[in-house]
Amino acid sequence: MNFEKVIFGFFIVLSLTLNMGFFLGEYNNPAHHSVYELFMVVVVNLVATGLKLGDRSQIGALLLATSLVADFELIAAALHWTYAVHIIGTGMTPDVMANVVALAGGALVANIISVIIFVSETLMSRL
């Protein structure tokens, strides 16, 4: 068993599951989406991106691209939340929450693609 692959797989699956946990719920209800969970999704996704930096293969490039997309969308969601609550002071309205969840949903799609690529690569290496 390759311990490096275990750690890599752990972080991309954890990123996917945390992202799914944040995304689920009524999209415009702030009570269904925790700021702490969004923070954890951003941190874990950034760690997963860091782990993808060392792979020089074509599959590695695709994994890195999907991770960068997820990072971009999650950071944009966190910045939007911060801007609405702390800078302009409107608070977490249903419209703001819907935008944050929509961005997290885009990151969720990128994370799903990343896990599919990872599983496909693992299955192909066994043949």
N, C-alpha and C positions, 0 to 999 in steps of 0.2 A: 504494500500500500504506500502510495506517495503522499507523505504528510503535507507537502506544499499544496497539492491538489485538494486535499481535505480542507485546509484552511481557506483556499480560494473558493471552493464550492460552498463552504459554510457562509462566507461573507456575501456572496451573490444571492444565495437563497435567503439569508437573513434580511438582506436589503429588500428583496421581493416581498417577503412576508410582512415586514414592518410597513412597507409602502401600501400593501393591501389593507392592513389594519387601519391605517390612517384614512384610506380612500373610502372604506365602507361606511355606510350611514347616509342619512339624508344630506344631499350635497350642499344645501344652503343652511343647515342647522349647526351653528358653532358648537353646541353641546355634544355633538357626535364626533368631533375632530379635535384631538388634543395637540396643543402647541408643543408639548414635550415629545410626543410621538413623531411629529414632523421634524423636530430637532434630531431625534435619534435616527430617523430615516436619512437625513442629510449626512450625518456623521458616518453612519455605516456605509452609505453609498460612496462617500469620498474614500473610505478605507478600501472598498472593493475596487474603486478606480485605481488607487495606488498599487494594488496587487496586480492589476492588468497591465501596468506600464512595462514590465519586464519581458513580456511575450512578444517575440519578433515575427510570429507566423501570420498568415493571412487571417486565420480564425482569431488570433489575438488582436488584430487590427479591428475586426468587426466587434469583438467584445469590448474593446476600448471605446469605439465609437458609440455603442449603445449606452455604455456607462457615462460617457461625457454628456450625451443627450439627457439622461436621467439627472445627472448633477445639475445641468443648466436649468432644467425645469423645476427641480426641487429648491434650488437656491432662489430662483425667481418667485416661487410660491412663498418661501420664507421672507423674502424681501417685501413682497406685496403685503403679507400679514403685518410685518413690522411697520411698513409705511402707513397702513391704514390705522393701526392701533396707536403707534407711538409718535408719528411725525405729523400727520394731518389731524389726528385725534377723532376721527369719525367712529372709531370702535369697530368691532367685528360685526358688521351688518350681514344680512343674508347674501347680498350681492358680492361683497368681499370674500365671504366664505366660499361661495360658488366658484369664484375665480381661482382661489387657492386650491380647492379640490380639483378643478379642471386641470390645473398645472400638475398636480400630484398624479392625476390620472394619466397624463402624457408620460410622466416618469414611470408609472406602473407598466405601461405598454412597453417602454424601452427595457425595463427590468425583466419582463416576461420574455421578450426576444433574447435577451442575454442568457437567461436560464435555458431556453430552448437550444441556443447555439452551444452552450456548455454541455448539455446532456447529449446533443447530437455528436459533438466531438468525442465525448467519452465513449459512446456506443460505437463510433467508427474506429476508434483505436483498439477496440476489442476484437474486431473482425480480422 
